[in-house]
Every structure is written in C-alpha cells, then in structure tokens.
Amino acid sequence: MVWSGKAVSTSNLPLSGARLWDSLMEMAKIGGTAKGGSNRQTLTEVDNQGRHLLARWAQQAGCTLTVDRIGNMMLRREGTDPKAKPIAFGSHLDTQPTGGKFDGVLGVLAGLELMRAVHEAGIQTRAPLLLINWTNEEGARFAPPMMGSGVAMGVFTEEEILAKQDQEGAVFGTELEAIGWRGEADPTMLRDCAAYFELHIEQGKILEDEGLELGVVDRALCQNWLEVVVTGENAHGGSPMAGRKDALMGAAKLISALEEIALTTLAPDGEPGRATVGQMRIHPSSRNVAPDDVWFSVDTRHSDAPALDLMAQKLRDAAAAIGAERGLGFEVKDFWYSPLTPFDAKLVAHCQESAKARGLKFKTMPTGIGHDAVYMARHVPTVMIFTPCHGGLSHNEAESITPEWAEAGLKVLADAVLATAEVV
C-alpha cells in the first residue's frame, strides 16, 4: 500500500449529512422500541431485515455483496488497481435488547453514505473500498461479543462460534442459516485489507464535557479481567456481628477498595485506571443468613500496561489484608487479558489532518471499550473516529447524538478513507 501522506478534502464530494441522518432514522424503525431505541439483536428476524435494507441501499450505490461463513457482510466498490488491497470501513448493525439508534449503526451508515457519494460523483479510487457489517459485535444474544471480527482475525475458530448457544439453547450456526446469512466466503480474507476505519459514538462523556466535536482514537486500553472468590462461614442473621466471618461484608470492603485503586494508580501522563464489578453470586442467598461464599467479577482497564499490572497487585494485596483482618479466604483468579492495542500512526494522522483542515474541535484519545477495530488492529492497520454522545449514554434506548456530530464524523471518515484509497 502506498500512503499519500496527507488527508484528501472531500469538500466537493456530495456527502449528505441529512441523508445519513434519514438513513439512521429509517434503520432505527427496524426493531424500534416504545422508548425510541432499537432491539435488533443478532441473528433475529429484525437483524435479517436490517441486513437486507443495508444490502439494498449499498447495491443501489454500485456495491457488490459478499457474505462469509460467519455472516459478515462485505459491500465492495472496485478500484482501478486490480492488485490493490481494499480499504475497509464499517461497524455493526446489531444492538442490545434495549439499545439505541447509533451504537455501531453510525459507522455502518456513514460508510454507506461515503459509498453513495463516491458513486454519485463517479469518483474512482486506486484501491477498492469495502464496507463491512460485522456479525454479533454486541454479544447480547450470543456471547462472547465481537464474534464476526474475532473469527476473521483468528481470535476464535469458526467451529466454536457456530456451536455457541443463547440462553434458550438456540445454536448460532443454525440461527445464521435460518435467517439466510451464512455465506461461503472465508472470514480470514478480511486480514488482507490494507486499512480499516471505524466511526463510532464515544460511549463516554469526555468529548461532550470538553466541548469537542470529534475524537481521533489512537489506541485501545489494555484490559485485565479477574474473578474473586471470598469464603467464610454461614451465620444466622440474628447472631451477634462480632466474630462473624461474613463473606459478603469482606467482598464489599474489597469492592470499595477497588474504586480507590483505580483512581490512584496513574499512568505516566496522569491518566487513572478504570475498574468495574459487574457480576456477583452469593451463597446461600437467603435473607437471614450471612453468606459463606461470594464470587464476583472484576474488569480493570488502563492506558499503561505496567499500571494495569500494578492495579491487579494492589487488588491482591487488599484481598490478603481484608482476609487476615476478618478471617476470610480470598482467591483472586486471572480470567482474560487484552494487551494495549496501538492504532496505525499514519491513519491516525490522516484523521487528525482532516479534523484540523475542517476546523473541527477534536482531541486524540484512547478507547476503553472493545470494538471490532480492536481485533482488526491485530492484523490490519486500523484507526477509530469518535463522535460525542449526550451524557455518555449508550446501550440505552435514550442514546442520543446530534446530526452535526454525525456529519462531522462522516466527513473526517470520508477524507481519511479517500486519502488512503488514493483518488485517481
């Protein structure tokens, strides 16, 4: 791939922010909820409808459709160089059960708007353009998330994903066949892209709080997921507090300490960590029994790998101290680790140059959230672009952005993609 070295202005390209917004609103009707959000979970009939609408729109814009064996949709516009690798961009159409109109969908439909504008203008690029709708990014119905990109990048095997079951026992592969979206292409072909761009809502408040219009994402935070088991002794709820070995009280003290650990473990630039306890199981889970066994999950993230390691050590040290103080057993287990993932410096520069040229207020920032782009970056030069979202609210029917934010993201995406694909 020959990089042009500077962003291309698309000021003369017929990009339409209004058409993008209309497309977002039309897609949101598929699986629309009473509270104004979207419930378009993966491999459901409404997922099928959304896929067909995207395919129809993209084919009207001159794209050809290929579907791989995991259901990833690839919508392609050829370039002038038959040997050039495609420049890919996209995101996902699937949502949470109580999802919003923009998470994932913005990246897909902004990519569609780019394809429409290029088609209408008759513009040719040296490298092919490839719009991707990834299968099951959310992981709401079938876990884990990011299955489509994970299989494509070798994180998961096809066989293990096709065999996954949802909570009702439905099998992923069977459901994919049932809605007619199991193709024949090899998912790993997507490792052969020259670049990948993903436009997404921030899912945080940083951009909005700082009055910014855009974020250029240069890296994904490293993540360390752990599991904690606390063991004590059952006690009657009416027994004296003194001398109890209450596993839940010990767990609560460690969870409280985790917040301070995250906020005081800093990267060299002063950035603190992030920590979340999202799941908990209590035994015997009776109203009048002090528990003897508690399990909970711990999700830690940081912009600095040594600081992330230090957070885990502080957690273990705090667990040992609380256990000794209260006569409890603490076991802290490693569950999953994702390394710090840098995005491609040249693609980051294309996005920064576009934002500057267009006079947009932006910052360069990390993502603390997993996206298909994070898996893509393992094999393909990658960058993300963030738009603000009101209140940082996402995975929620009230998820909200402005048409102006969407259009700013669209224009920077278009500039950077065309700079990389090389307009001829």
PyMOL commands that set and color helices and strands:
alter all, ss='L'
color gray80, all
select helices_A, chain A and resi 17-28+45-60+105-121+147-152+158-162+172-178+187-192+206-209+247-264+305-326+345-357+372-376+390-392+403-421
alter helices_A, ss='H'
color red, helices_A
select strands_A, chain A and resi 64-67+73-77+87-91+129-133+195-201+214-220+222-231+235-236+274-276+280-283+289-290+293-302+329-338+341-342+362-367+382-387
alter strands_A, ss='S'
color yellow, strands_A
deselect
rebuild
show_as cartoon
